[in-house]
Amino acid sequence: MTMATTTIRIDIATLPDHLDRSRPNVVAEMIEAGLREGGITADCSDLFSHIKIDLPTTQLAAASAVLVDLQLI
């Protein structure tokens, strides 16, 4: 059985001021840790212009709530 996945992309230029845009790998690690604390299995990575978050589609609503709490969306 395969699981559907969703990818969320957050433009680095739109990150809140309290996050260090010059260190996107640290931001990706912080996001992944925040999602993990919320019980969400996700893989976060920094790409050239954005943070990429891959997660099971079944956890999209919960992940969105965590991202709102982190002031990312």
C-alpha contacts under 8 A as a table, 3 or more apart, distances in Angstrom:
res1	aa1	res2	aa2	distance
3	M	56	P	6.86
3	M	57	T	7.98
4	A	56	P	6.01
4	A	57	T	5.63
4	A	58	T	7.80
5	T	54	D	6.70
5	T	55	L	5.53
5	T	56	P	4.39
5	T	57	T	4.83
6	T	54	D	5.74
6	T	55	L	5.50
6	T	56	P	6.03
6	T	57	T	5.10
6	T	60	L	7.39
7	T	52	K	6.74
7	T	53	I	5.47
7	T	54	D	4.51
7	T	55	L	6.56
8	I	52	K	5.89
8	I	53	I	4.99
8	I	54	D	6.49
9	R	50	H	6.15
9	R	51	I	5.56
9	R	52	K	4.70
9	R	53	I	6.26
10	I	14	T	7.34
10	I	15	L	7.66
10	I	50	H	5.29
10	I	51	I	5.10
10	I	52	K	6.69
10	I	72	L	7.72
11	D	14	T	5.45
11	D	15	L	6.99
11	D	49	S	6.03
11	D	50	H	4.20
11	D	51	I	6.40
12	I	15	L	5.41
12	I	21	R	6.37
12	I	24	P	7.27
12	I	49	S	5.75
12	I	50	H	4.78
12	I	51	I	6.49
13	A	21	R	7.26
13	A	49	S	7.65
13	A	50	H	7.91
15	L	19	L	6.62
15	L	21	R	6.97
15	L	72	L	6.51
16	P	19	L	5.82
16	P	71	Q	7.06
16	P	72	L	6.96
17	D	20	D	7.36
19	L	27	V	6.95
20	D	23	R	5.64
20	D	24	P	7.22
20	D	27	V	7.25
21	R	24	P	5.72
21	R	27	V	7.74
23	R	26	V	5.54
23	R	27	V	6.62
24	P	27	V	4.87
24	P	28	A	6.07
24	P	46	D	5.68
24	P	51	I	7.25
25	N	28	A	5.06
25	N	29	E	6.29
25	N	45	S	6.70
25	N	46	D	5.41
26	V	29	E	5.07
26	V	30	M	6.20
27	V	30	M	5.01
27	V	31	I	6.17
28	A	31	I	5.12
28	A	32	E	6.13
28	A	44	C	5.37
28	A	45	S	5.44
28	A	46	D	6.01
28	A	51	I	6.34
28	A	52	K	7.98
29	E	32	E	5.10
29	E	33	A	6.11
29	E	44	C	6.81
29	E	45	S	7.61
30	M	33	A	5.12
30	M	34	G	6.13
31	I	34	G	5.06
31	I	35	L	6.18
31	I	44	C	7.10
31	I	67	L	7.92
31	I	70	L	7.94
32	E	35	L	5.16
32	E	36	R	6.10
32	E	42	A	6.31
32	E	43	D	6.50
32	E	44	C	5.60
33	A	36	R	4.98
33	A	37	E	6.17
34	G	37	E	5.13
34	G	38	G	6.38
34	G	66	V	7.18
34	G	70	L	7.88
35	L	38	G	4.96
35	L	39	G	6.48
35	L	40	I	5.15
35	L	41	T	7.04
35	L	42	A	6.90
35	L	63	A	6.49
35	L	66	V	6.36
35	L	67	L	7.88
36	R	39	G	5.03
36	R	40	I	4.98
36	R	41	T	5.97
36	R	42	A	7.23
37	E	40	I	7.28
38	G	62	A	7.79
38	G	63	A	7.78
38	G	66	V	6.78
40	I	55	L	7.74
40	I	59	Q	6.53
40	I	62	A	7.42
40	I	63	A	6.58
41	T	55	L	6.22
41	T	56	P	7.31
42	A	53	I	6.55
42	A	54	D	5.56
42	A	55	L	4.52
42	A	56	P	7.46
43	D	53	I	5.70
43	D	54	D	5.18
43	D	55	L	6.56
44	C	51	I	6.93
44	C	52	K	5.56
44	C	53	I	4.43
44	C	54	D	6.43
45	S	51	I	5.79
45	S	52	K	5.29
45	S	53	I	6.65
46	D	49	S	7.85
46	D	50	H	6.14
46	D	51	I	4.52
46	D	52	K	6.11
47	L	50	H	5.36
47	L	51	I	5.95
47	L	52	K	6.90
55	L	59	Q	6.96
55	L	60	L	7.28
56	P	59	Q	5.53
56	P	60	L	6.93
57	T	60	L	5.14
58	T	61	A	7.61
59	Q	62	A	5.41
59	Q	63	A	6.00
60	L	63	A	5.02
60	L	64	S	6.03
61	A	64	S	5.11
61	A	65	A	6.45
62	A	65	A	5.18
62	A	66	V	6.48
63	A	66	V	5.10
63	A	67	L	6.16
64	S	67	L	5.03
64	S	68	V	6.17
64	S	73	I	7.73
65	A	68	V	5.10
65	A	69	D	6.31
66	V	69	D	4.99
66	V	70	L	6.23
67	L	70	L	4.94
67	L	71	Q	6.21
67	L	72	L	5.29
67	L	73	I	5.91
68	V	71	Q	4.90
68	V	72	L	5.80
68	V	73	I	5.15
69	D	72	L	7.65
70	L	73	I	7.96
